[in-house]
């Protein structure tokens, strides 16, 4: 099951996903994002190490921030 966060402002559930992109220098960058629906191939079960979930006060959307 994907990592889930409930928005304090809207009460909606958001699910954590990851997308890996290859850069020109050959390294891989992981982009973490929250979505309103679970996409099985890209959902993540746990928070990555060193990150915490923060909610945007104005919009209520969650995002990851380094600790």
C-alpha beads as a LAMMPS data file, in Angstrom:
LAMMPS data file: protein, C-alpha beads

67 atoms
66 bonds

1 atom types
1 bond types

-500.0 500.0 xlo xhi
-500.0 500.0 ylo yhi
-500.0 500.0 zlo zhi

Masses

1 110.0

Atoms # bond

1 1 1 0.000 0.000 0.000
2 1 1 1.283 3.446 -0.903
3 1 1 2.332 5.939 1.766
4 1 1 -0.738 8.081 2.506
5 1 1 -1.127 11.623 3.880
6 1 1 -4.440 13.269 4.751
7 1 1 -4.622 16.993 4.015
8 1 1 -5.497 19.066 7.083
9 1 1 -7.119 21.738 4.918
10 1 1 -9.232 19.691 2.478
11 1 1 -9.372 16.279 4.174
12 1 1 -8.342 14.506 0.943
13 1 1 -5.930 11.583 0.917
14 1 1 -2.737 11.909 -1.124
15 1 1 -0.443 9.014 -2.075
16 1 1 3.348 9.176 -2.446
17 1 1 4.885 8.279 -5.837
18 1 1 8.365 8.380 -7.360
19 1 1 9.596 8.943 -10.903
20 1 1 13.197 8.213 -11.885
21 1 1 14.728 10.287 -14.659
22 1 1 18.144 9.862 -16.252
23 1 1 20.170 13.044 -16.540
24 1 1 22.608 13.947 -19.304
25 1 1 25.575 13.137 -17.057
26 1 1 24.246 9.570 -16.596
27 1 1 23.089 9.924 -12.998
28 1 1 19.539 9.064 -12.000
29 1 1 17.357 11.606 -10.184
30 1 1 14.359 10.523 -8.143
31 1 1 11.382 12.876 -8.187
32 1 1 8.892 12.320 -5.356
33 1 1 5.340 13.614 -5.690
34 1 1 1.895 13.161 -4.166
35 1 1 -1.141 12.208 -6.251
36 1 1 -4.833 11.840 -5.466
37 1 1 -4.934 8.284 -6.873
38 1 1 -2.617 5.288 -6.517
39 1 1 -0.612 4.376 -9.616
40 1 1 0.700 0.880 -8.870
41 1 1 3.914 1.044 -10.872
42 1 1 5.182 4.218 -9.216
43 1 1 3.705 4.175 -5.694
44 1 1 6.051 4.191 -2.685
45 1 1 5.365 2.330 0.579
46 1 1 7.583 4.383 2.927
47 1 1 9.052 7.859 3.195
48 1 1 12.612 8.141 1.889
49 1 1 15.276 8.556 4.572
50 1 1 15.993 12.148 5.577
51 1 1 12.648 13.579 4.379
52 1 1 9.512 14.773 6.123
53 1 1 6.032 15.610 4.839
54 1 1 5.025 19.286 4.914
55 1 1 1.692 20.744 3.822
56 1 1 1.404 23.960 1.839
57 1 1 -0.640 26.281 4.080
58 1 1 -2.360 28.075 1.213
59 1 1 -3.283 25.123 -1.035
60 1 1 -3.268 22.193 1.409
61 1 1 -1.100 20.070 -0.912
62 1 1 1.587 17.915 0.719
63 1 1 5.234 17.824 -0.385
64 1 1 8.519 16.371 0.851
65 1 1 11.168 18.451 2.559
66 1 1 14.613 17.435 3.766
67 1 1 14.933 17.240 7.552

Bonds

1 1 1 2
2 1 2 3
3 1 3 4
4 1 4 5
5 1 5 6
6 1 6 7
7 1 7 8
8 1 8 9
9 1 9 10
10 1 10 11
11 1 11 12
12 1 12 13
13 1 13 14
14 1 14 15
15 1 15 16
16 1 16 17
17 1 17 18
18 1 18 19
19 1 19 20
20 1 20 21
21 1 21 22
22 1 22 23
23 1 23 24
24 1 24 25
25 1 25 26
26 1 26 27
27 1 27 28
28 1 28 29
29 1 29 30
30 1 30 31
31 1 31 32
32 1 32 33
33 1 33 34
34 1 34 35
35 1 35 36
36 1 36 37
37 1 37 38
38 1 38 39
39 1 39 40
40 1 40 41
41 1 41 42
42 1 42 43
43 1 43 44
44 1 44 45
45 1 45 46
46 1 46 47
47 1 47 48
48 1 48 49
49 1 49 50
50 1 50 51
51 1 51 52
52 1 52 53
53 1 53 54
54 1 54 55
55 1 55 56
56 1 56 57
57 1 57 58
58 1 58 59
59 1 59 60
60 1 60 61
61 1 61 62
62 1 62 63
63 1 63 64
64 1 64 65
65 1 65 66
66 1 66 67
